[in-house]
Amino acid sequence: MKLRSTMNAEDLKHQLMAKLLEAPFFALQFDGTADIKNYAQLIVYCRFPDQSLGKIVEHYLFCLPVEEQTTGEFIFSKLDKFMENENVPWSKCVAVTTDGAAAMMGKHK
């Protein structure tokens, strides 16, 4: 059962990334939260025009633990690493939204 779930998750991620890469542009929305053990998590959503549906769609992109500091600089490095690993060009990113918290905006790094 675990193997099937992992395979399904990988397939869904592959489909999402293919659609995101096909889009002419995208926007990101991210926020920080804490899990049940009070560990910081970075949650990222993406919005883009889905060519096959002919409309703007919003998808959960990923959730990653933030093991170290929750500074804007550290959060960006996590996000940048994901984008690089998935070959998503920053040049297609037209907007980024956050809740405006200092850590998300990089006010103090």
C-alpha positions in Angstrom: 0.0 0.0 0.0 2.8 2.4 0.9 4.5 1.8 -2.5 1.3 2.5 -4.4 0.8 5.7 -2.4 4.4 6.8 -3.2 3.9 6.0 -6.9 0.6 7.9 -7.0 2.2 10.9 -5.3 5.2 10.9 -7.7 2.8 10.6 -10.7 0.7 13.5 -9.5 3.8 15.6 -8.9 5.1 14.8 -12.4 1.7 15.8 -13.9 1.7 19.1 -12.0 5.2 20.0 -12.8 4.6 19.2 -16.5 1.6 21.6 -16.5 3.5 24.3 -14.6 6.4 24.1 -17.0 4.0 24.3 -19.9 2.4 27.5 -18.6 3.6 30.8 -19.9 3.7 32.3 -16.4 2.9 31.4 -12.8 2.5 33.0 -9.4 3.5 31.6 -6.0 1.9 31.9 -2.6 3.7 30.7 0.5 3.3 30.8 4.2 4.8 29.2 7.2 3.1 27.0 9.8 3.9 24.7 12.6 3.1 21.0 12.7 1.8 19.1 15.7 5.3 18.9 17.2 5.7 22.7 16.7 8.3 22.2 13.8 8.2 25.0 11.2 6.9 24.1 7.8 7.0 26.0 4.5 3.8 25.6 2.4 3.8 26.7 -1.2 0.9 27.0 -3.7 1.1 27.9 -7.3 -1.3 29.5 -9.7 -1.0 29.4 -13.5 -3.1 29.2 -16.7 -3.8 25.5 -17.4 -3.6 25.2 -21.2 -5.7 22.1 -21.3 -8.5 23.5 -19.1 -8.3 27.1 -20.5 -8.5 28.7 -17.1 -6.3 29.8 -14.2 -5.8 27.0 -11.6 -4.3 26.8 -8.2 -2.4 23.8 -6.9 -0.6 22.8 -3.7 3.0 22.7 -4.8 4.9 21.5 -1.8 5.4 21.5 2.0 8.9 21.3 3.3 10.3 21.4 6.9 12.3 24.4 7.8 14.9 22.9 10.0 16.9 26.0 10.8 16.0 29.6 11.0 12.8 30.9 9.5 14.4 34.0 7.9 13.4 35.3 4.5 16.9 34.3 3.2 16.6 30.8 4.5 13.0 30.4 3.2 14.1 31.7 -0.2 17.0 29.2 -0.4 14.5 26.3 0.3 12.2 27.6 -2.5 15.0 28.3 -4.9 16.4 24.8 -4.4 13.0 23.3 -5.2 12.7 25.4 -8.3 16.2 24.5 -9.4 15.7 20.7 -8.8 12.4 20.8 -10.8 13.9 23.1 -13.6 11.2 25.7 -13.1 12.5 29.0 -14.5 12.2 32.1 -12.2 11.7 34.2 -15.3 8.1 32.8 -15.6 7.3 33.9 -12.0 5.1 37.0 -12.2 4.0 37.3 -8.6 4.8 36.1 -5.1 2.4 36.6 -2.2 2.9 36.0 1.5 1.1 37.0 4.7 3.6 39.9 5.1 5.4 38.5 8.1 8.9 39.7 8.6 10.4 36.2 8.1 8.5 35.8 4.8 9.6 39.3 3.5 13.2 39.0 4.5 13.0 42.1 6.7 15.8 40.8 8.9 17.7 38.7 6.3 
